[in-house]
């Protein structure tokens, strides 16, 4: 499972709950990943949740059968440049999240990252998280609107959003982390996930796999984006919130983070 060019780190994370050990790795271009354990969770939002949307229903049980590594931070402009050779971002800064990238361009990035990193005997697999993996990771075992509870007044401690962002992105890692050691999972930039958009969770996969059409659509597929962004209100940053955009769309409030398979 280890490759020679990976560095392994163990950090203690404390979020008001008992201290847990977060296993992290860093690849050759400085991307840090947190190990997300396998488990089950209730995906979606109950009818009583403040600011919920109809397309967050029905709440359904999902089983994440395999652990995976998830980027500790959104992919930064510095990391994008190392792989892609140019910087498409509107808000410039090496440690700022990359944005103004389409879902299609992210697919190119992950393919190039896989080729870049796979120089050892064992191959890494980098990809976008599925929508279920993203929500499972951000919830960290919670069932509330946010991983810190339902009080959205606390969101400024964890996220850059409409209330405190100054209408721009910020360097990653400046706000508090989630219980599982993820930074900027709310706010700063929204995050592409792999799945196509569906109007509800009816017939959604229960195994955490990406929900995609079996046949290529004539029109441009619409993909899910998660986590809100610098220009979204608190409701857009909830764990269950799901927005969407055509997969060729580029927005200066939309970036991504990646999974590295175990």
C-alpha positions as CSV (number, residue, x, y, z in Angstrom):
1,X,0.0,0.0,0.0
2,X,2.9,2.4,0.7
3,X,4.9,3.8,-2.2
4,X,8.5,5.1,-1.8
5,X,7.5,8.6,-2.7
6,X,4.8,8.9,0.0
7,X,5.3,10.3,3.5
8,X,3.1,8.9,6.3
9,X,2.1,11.2,9.2
10,X,0.0,10.6,12.3
11,X,-1.7,13.6,13.8
12,X,-3.9,13.9,16.9
13,X,-7.1,15.8,16.1
14,X,-9.3,17.2,18.9
15,X,-12.7,18.7,18.1
16,X,-14.4,18.6,21.5
17,X,-14.8,14.9,21.3
18,X,-12.2,12.3,22.4
19,X,-8.8,12.6,20.6
20,X,-8.5,10.5,17.6
21,X,-5.4,9.6,15.5
22,X,-5.7,10.7,11.9
23,X,-3.5,8.8,9.5
24,X,-2.3,11.0,6.7
25,X,-0.1,10.7,3.7
26,X,1.6,13.2,1.4
27,X,2.4,12.5,-2.2
28,X,5.3,13.7,-4.3
29,X,3.7,17.1,-5.2
30,X,2.7,17.9,-1.6
31,X,-0.9,16.8,-1.7
32,X,-2.0,15.6,1.8
33,X,-4.6,12.9,2.3
34,X,-6.6,11.8,5.4
35,X,-7.6,8.2,5.8
36,X,-11.4,7.9,5.9
37,X,-12.6,4.7,7.5
38,X,-15.3,2.4,6.1
39,X,-18.7,2.6,7.6
40,X,-22.4,3.4,7.2
41,X,-24.4,6.6,7.4
42,X,-27.7,8.3,6.7
43,X,-27.4,10.4,3.5
44,X,-29.6,13.4,2.8
45,X,-31.5,15.8,5.1
46,X,-34.6,15.2,7.2
47,X,-37.7,17.3,6.6
48,X,-37.0,19.3,9.9
49,X,-33.6,20.5,8.8
50,X,-33.3,24.3,8.3
51,X,-32.6,25.5,4.8
52,X,-33.0,22.0,3.3
53,X,-33.8,21.4,-0.4
54,X,-36.3,18.9,-1.8
55,X,-33.5,17.2,-3.8
56,X,-31.8,16.2,-0.6
57,X,-34.5,13.5,-0.1
58,X,-35.2,10.8,0.7
59,X,-32.8,10.1,3.5
60,X,-31.3,6.7,2.8
61,X,-28.8,4.4,4.3
62,X,-25.4,4.1,2.5
63,X,-22.6,1.7,3.2
64,X,-19.0,2.8,2.4
65,X,-17.5,-0.7,2.2
66,X,-13.8,0.3,1.8
67,X,-11.7,3.0,3.5
68,X,-10.2,5.7,1.2
69,X,-7.9,8.6,1.4
70,X,-9.4,12.1,0.8
71,X,-7.6,15.3,0.2
72,X,-7.0,17.1,3.4
73,X,-7.5,20.4,1.5
74,X,-9.0,21.3,-1.8
75,X,-6.5,21.1,-4.7
76,X,-4.4,24.3,-4.6
77,X,-3.3,26.4,-7.6
78,X,0.3,25.3,-6.9
79,X,-0.6,21.7,-7.2
80,X,-2.7,22.2,-10.3
81,X,0.2,24.0,-12.0
82,X,2.6,21.1,-11.2
83,X,0.3,18.7,-13.0
84,X,-1.3,20.9,-15.7
85,X,1.3,23.5,-16.4
86,X,-1.0,26.6,-16.2
87,X,-3.3,28.4,-13.8
88,X,-6.9,29.0,-14.8
89,X,-7.9,30.6,-11.4
90,X,-9.6,34.0,-11.1
91,X,-8.4,34.6,-7.6
92,X,-4.6,34.1,-7.7
93,X,-2.4,32.6,-5.0
94,X,-0.3,29.4,-4.8
95,X,-2.0,28.2,-1.6
96,X,-5.5,29.3,-2.7
97,X,-7.8,26.6,-4.0
98,X,-7.7,26.2,-7.8
99,X,-11.1,27.3,-9.4
100,X,-12.6,28.1,-12.7
101,X,-12.1,24.5,-13.7
102,X,-14.8,22.4,-15.3
103,X,-15.6,18.8,-14.2
104,X,-14.2,17.7,-17.6
105,X,-10.9,19.4,-16.9
106,X,-10.7,17.8,-13.5
107,X,-11.0,14.4,-15.2
108,X,-7.9,15.4,-17.2
109,X,-6.1,16.5,-14.0
110,X,-6.7,13.2,-12.3
111,X,-5.6,11.2,-15.3
112,X,-2.3,13.2,-15.5
113,X,-1.9,13.0,-11.7
114,X,-2.2,9.2,-11.9
115,X,0.5,9.1,-14.6
116,X,2.7,11.5,-12.7
117,X,2.5,9.5,-9.5
118,X,2.6,6.0,-10.8
119,X,6.3,5.5,-11.1
120,X,6.6,2.8,-8.4
121,X,5.8,-0.9,-8.4
122,X,2.3,-0.3,-7.1
123,X,0.0,2.1,-8.9
124,X,-2.0,4.9,-7.1
125,X,-5.5,5.6,-8.2
126,X,-6.6,9.3,-7.9
127,X,-10.1,10.3,-8.7
128,X,-13.0,12.6,-7.7
129,X,-14.9,11.4,-4.6
130,X,-18.4,10.1,-5.2
131,X,-21.2,12.2,-3.8
132,X,-21.8,9.6,-1.0
133,X,-18.1,9.5,-0.1
134,X,-18.0,13.3,0.1
135,X,-21.0,13.5,2.4
136,X,-19.9,10.5,4.5
137,X,-16.4,12.1,5.0
138,X,-17.8,15.6,5.9
139,X,-20.4,14.2,8.4
140,X,-17.8,12.2,10.3
141,X,-20.5,10.3,12.1
142,X,-22.8,13.3,12.7
143,X,-26.5,13.7,11.7
144,X,-26.8,17.4,12.2
145,X,-26.8,20.2,9.6
146,X,-23.0,20.7,10.1
147,X,-20.4,18.4,11.6
148,X,-20.3,20.8,14.6
149,X,-24.0,20.8,15.2
150,X,-27.0,22.8,14.0
151,X,-25.9,26.3,15.1
152,X,-24.9,28.0,11.9
153,X,-23.4,31.0,13.8
154,X,-20.3,28.8,14.4
155,X,-19.7,28.4,10.7
156,X,-17.3,31.3,10.6
157,X,-14.9,29.2,12.7
158,X,-14.7,26.5,10.0
159,X,-15.5,28.2,6.6
160,X,-15.0,31.1,4.3
161,X,-18.5,31.9,3.0
162,X,-20.7,34.9,2.1
163,X,-20.6,36.3,5.7
164,X,-16.8,36.5,6.1
165,X,-15.0,35.7,2.8
166,X,-14.8,39.3,1.5
167,X,-16.1,37.8,-1.8
168,X,-12.9,36.0,-2.7
169,X,-11.1,32.7,-1.9
170,X,-8.5,32.3,0.8
171,X,-5.4,30.1,1.3
172,X,-6.5,26.6,2.4
173,X,-6.2,25.5,6.0
174,X,-6.8,28.8,7.8
175,X,-10.1,27.8,9.4
176,X,-10.7,24.9,11.8
177,X,-10.8,21.4,10.6
178,X,-13.6,18.8,10.6
179,X,-13.5,16.0,13.2
180,X,-11.8,13.8,10.6
181,X,-9.1,16.4,9.8
182,X,-10.5,17.9,6.6
183,X,-10.1,21.7,6.0
184,X,-12.2,24.0,3.9
185,X,-14.8,21.2,3.3
186,X,-17.4,23.9,3.8
187,X,-17.0,27.2,1.9
188,X,-14.0,28.7,0.2
189,X,-14.8,26.9,-3.1
190,X,-17.5,24.4,-3.8
191,X,-16.3,21.0,-4.9
192,X,-17.0,18.8,-7.9
193,X,-17.9,15.2,-7.2
194,X,-18.1,12.4,-9.7
195,X,-21.9,11.9,-9.8
196,X,-24.5,13.1,-12.3
197,X,-27.3,15.2,-10.9
198,X,-30.7,13.5,-10.2
199,X,-33.8,15.3,-9.0
200,X,-34.0,13.1,-5.8
201,X,-32.2,10.2,-4.1
202,X,-34.9,7.7,-5.2
203,X,-33.1,4.6,-6.5
204,X,-29.7,6.1,-5.5
205,X,-26.9,3.6,-5.0
206,X,-26.6,2.3,-1.4
207,X,-23.0,1.2,-1.7
208,X,-21.4,4.7,-2.1
209,X,-20.6,4.3,-5.8
210,X,-21.0,7.2,-8.2
211,X,-24.5,7.5,-9.7
212,X,-24.1,8.0,-13.4
213,X,-26.1,7.2,-16.5
214,X,-25.5,4.0,-18.3
215,X,-25.8,5.7,-21.7
216,X,-24.2,8.9,-22.9
217,X,-26.6,11.8,-23.0
218,X,-26.9,13.9,-26.2
219,X,-26.7,17.0,-24.1
220,X,-23.9,17.9,-21.7
221,X,-24.4,16.0,-18.4
222,X,-25.1,17.9,-15.2
223,X,-22.8,17.1,-12.3
224,X,-23.1,17.6,-8.5
225,X,-21.1,20.1,-6.6
226,X,-20.8,20.2,-2.8
227,X,-19.7,22.4,0.1
228,X,-21.0,25.8,-0.8
229,X,-18.3,28.4,-1.6
230,X,-17.0,31.9,-0.8
231,X,-20.2,33.3,-2.3
232,X,-22.7,31.0,-0.7
233,X,-24.8,31.5,2.5
234,X,-24.7,29.2,5.5
235,X,-27.4,27.0,4.1
236,X,-25.2,26.2,1.1
237,X,-22.5,24.9,3.4
238,X,-24.6,22.2,5.1
239,X,-23.4,18.6,5.0
240,X,-26.4,17.6,2.9
241,X,-26.6,20.5,0.6
242,X,-26.2,19.6,-3.1
243,X,-25.9,22.0,-6.0
244,X,-25.2,21.2,-9.6
245,X,-23.7,22.5,-12.9
246,X,-23.1,21.3,-16.4
247,X,-19.9,19.4,-16.5
248,X,-18.3,21.9,-18.9
249,X,-19.1,24.8,-16.6
250,X,-16.3,26.9,-15.1
251,X,-17.0,29.0,-12.0
252,X,-14.6,31.1,-9.8
253,X,-16.4,29.6,-6.8
254,X,-15.9,25.9,-7.8
255,X,-12.9,23.7,-7.3
256,X,-12.4,20.1,-6.1
257,X,-10.5,17.7,-3.9
258,X,-9.4,14.2,-4.8
259,X,-9.6,10.7,-3.4
260,X,-6.6,8.4,-3.4
261,X,-7.8,4.8,-3.2
262,X,-6.3,2.6,-0.5
